[in-house]
């Protein structure tokens, strides 16, 4: 999957803490209250898992040794963008391979400004906070809600299993 010319292939990244909450991020402008989970494109020839680790570092400043891969969703999940949000003709939406990570230590720093492209005026993300995946599904941008609801359901056992689990 991920090869449909009408849907951009990318990875979705759910990072959880010991309370089973996900790391929600807000894109610029700050204060827009459009919360989501981190996501990013898959480069040509790049495997989805490698893209997930790259995006973890670029968007959240997290390295492989700061997270534990808990699960990946077995299916590619897609959402269609509203017409006004389509950037190019034929760009109907996104198809995503989702990965669930757990922070290796509770004091791990989140750095939204870790990797800023030379031509970018600021990082892509403005703020972050912890929240339940079910709450995020209801507060996120409408096109993302079905995917977040599906992940909350499909990963419920993983989220509950990590509650108050001691760190490795």
C-alpha positions as CSV (number, residue, x, y, z in Angstrom):
1,X,0.0,0.0,0.0
2,X,1.1,3.6,0.0
3,X,1.5,3.7,-3.8
4,X,-1.9,5.2,-4.7
5,X,-1.1,8.4,-6.7
6,X,-4.2,10.1,-5.2
7,X,-3.2,9.6,-1.6
8,X,0.1,10.7,-0.1
9,X,1.8,7.8,1.8
10,X,3.0,8.7,5.3
11,X,3.5,7.4,8.7
12,X,1.5,8.2,11.8
13,X,3.2,8.2,15.2
14,X,1.5,7.6,18.5
15,X,3.8,8.1,21.5
16,X,2.4,7.0,24.9
17,X,3.4,7.6,28.5
18,X,3.0,5.4,31.5
19,X,-0.6,6.6,32.0
20,X,-1.6,5.3,28.5
21,X,-2.0,8.9,27.2
22,X,-0.8,9.9,23.7
23,X,1.4,12.8,22.9
24,X,-0.8,15.3,21.1
25,X,0.8,18.1,19.0
26,X,-0.6,21.3,17.6
27,X,0.5,22.6,14.2
28,X,1.2,26.3,13.7
29,X,-0.4,28.7,14.4
30,X,-0.2,28.2,18.1
31,X,-3.6,28.4,19.7
32,X,-5.4,26.9,16.7
33,X,-6.5,24.0,19.0
34,X,-6.1,21.6,16.1
35,X,-4.5,18.7,18.0
36,X,-3.2,15.6,16.3
37,X,-0.5,13.0,16.6
38,X,2.8,13.4,14.8
39,X,2.9,12.2,11.2
40,X,5.2,12.7,8.2
41,X,5.8,11.6,4.6
42,X,7.6,8.5,3.5
43,X,10.6,9.2,1.3
44,X,11.0,7.4,-2.0
45,X,12.5,3.9,-1.3
46,X,12.1,4.4,2.5
47,X,10.5,1.7,4.6
48,X,7.6,2.8,6.8
49,X,9.4,1.8,10.1
50,X,12.5,3.8,9.1
51,X,10.3,6.8,8.2
52,X,8.6,6.5,11.6
53,X,11.9,6.7,13.5
54,X,13.1,9.6,11.3
55,X,9.8,11.5,11.9
56,X,10.1,10.9,15.6
57,X,13.4,12.7,15.7
58,X,12.5,15.4,13.2
59,X,9.1,16.4,14.7
60,X,9.5,15.4,18.4
61,X,13.3,15.3,19.0
62,X,13.0,11.7,20.1
63,X,15.7,9.1,19.2
64,X,15.4,5.3,19.0
65,X,16.9,4.9,22.5
66,X,14.3,7.2,24.0
67,X,11.3,5.1,22.9
68,X,10.2,1.5,22.7
69,X,8.2,0.3,19.7
70,X,5.0,-1.3,21.1
71,X,3.0,-2.1,17.9
72,X,2.3,-1.1,14.4
73,X,-1.1,-1.2,12.9
74,X,-1.5,-4.1,10.5
75,X,-3.4,-2.0,7.9
76,X,-2.8,1.2,6.0
77,X,-5.4,3.7,7.1
78,X,-6.6,6.5,4.8
79,X,-8.5,9.7,5.1
80,X,-9.7,12.1,2.5
81,X,-9.0,15.8,2.7
82,X,-11.8,18.3,2.2
83,X,-11.5,20.0,-1.2
84,X,-10.3,23.3,0.3
85,X,-7.4,21.5,2.0
86,X,-6.1,19.7,-1.1
87,X,-2.7,21.1,-2.2
88,X,-2.5,19.6,-5.7
89,X,-4.9,18.1,-8.2
90,X,-5.3,14.4,-7.5
91,X,-4.2,14.9,-3.9
92,X,-7.3,13.4,-2.3
93,X,-5.7,12.7,1.1
94,X,-3.3,10.6,3.0
95,X,-2.8,6.8,3.5
96,X,-0.9,6.1,6.7
97,X,1.0,3.3,8.4
98,X,0.7,3.8,12.1
99,X,3.3,3.0,14.8
100,X,2.8,3.0,18.6
101,X,5.8,3.9,20.7
102,X,6.2,4.2,24.5
103,X,8.6,6.7,26.1
104,X,11.5,4.8,27.7
105,X,11.6,7.2,30.7
106,X,9.0,9.6,32.1
107,X,11.4,12.5,32.1
108,X,12.2,12.2,28.4
109,X,12.2,15.7,26.8
110,X,10.0,16.5,23.9
111,X,11.6,19.0,21.5
112,X,9.3,20.3,18.8
113,X,12.0,22.6,17.4
114,X,14.6,19.8,17.1
115,X,14.9,19.7,13.3
116,X,14.0,22.9,11.4
117,X,14.8,23.0,7.6
118,X,17.0,25.8,6.5
119,X,14.2,27.4,4.5
120,X,11.6,27.0,7.2
121,X,10.8,29.9,9.5
122,X,10.0,27.7,12.5
123,X,9.3,24.1,13.4
124,X,6.1,22.5,12.0
125,X,4.6,22.0,15.5
126,X,3.8,24.7,18.0
127,X,2.8,22.9,21.3
128,X,2.3,19.5,22.8
129,X,0.3,17.9,25.6
130,X,-0.7,14.5,26.9
131,X,-4.3,13.3,26.5
132,X,-6.2,10.1,26.0
133,X,-6.4,8.8,22.5
134,X,-10.2,8.7,22.8
135,X,-10.3,12.4,23.8
136,X,-7.9,13.3,20.9
137,X,-10.2,11.5,18.5
138,X,-13.0,13.9,19.5
139,X,-10.9,17.0,19.5
140,X,-8.9,16.5,16.3
141,X,-9.6,17.8,12.8
142,X,-12.7,16.1,11.4
143,X,-11.0,14.1,8.6
144,X,-8.6,12.5,11.1
145,X,-11.3,11.4,13.6
146,X,-12.2,8.0,12.1
147,X,-8.6,6.9,12.1
148,X,-8.0,8.1,15.7
149,X,-11.2,6.3,16.8
150,X,-10.1,3.2,15.0
151,X,-6.6,3.3,16.7
152,X,-8.2,4.0,20.1
153,X,-10.2,0.8,19.6
154,X,-7.6,-1.4,18.0
155,X,-4.8,-0.4,20.4
156,X,-6.9,-0.3,23.6
157,X,-5.2,-3.3,25.1
158,X,-1.8,-1.8,24.4
159,X,-2.8,1.5,26.0
160,X,-4.2,-0.2,29.1
161,X,-1.3,-2.6,29.4
162,X,1.2,0.3,29.7
163,X,-0.6,2.0,32.5
164,X,1.9,2.5,35.4
165,X,4.3,-0.1,33.9
166,X,7.8,0.3,35.3
167,X,10.4,1.5,32.8
168,X,13.0,-0.8,31.5
